[in-house]
Amino acid sequence: MVCVEIGDIFQPMFESAGKPIAMAVFVRREEGDVHCEVTAYFSPVAKDVAELFEALPCVRPAREGLDLLAGVKIAGRRFSLNDKTALLSK
């Protein structure tokens, strides 16, 4: 599952960066007829992780329906995604 892979790669990079609050990955899950589609949004500070997944820049997603996948739990409340984030859709 791509979420597990993202978390496994993100965590050591997050820790070596000193666990910055602004470094986070959020996901949005959308139910389909056959399977669930997951889109991961990387904060700009998580750019190095995003590049490993060949993520593309995108505009800031709406907060509704986003769940924190990796990073500091408070990131969802205190951290506002900038106008550019990285997008991964699988």
Buried (B, 14 or more C-beta within 10 A) or exposed (E): EBBEEBBEBBBEBBEEEEEBBBBBBBBBEEEEEEEEEBBBBBBBBBBEBBEBBEBEEBEEBEEEEBEBBBBBEEBBEEBEBEEEBBBBEE
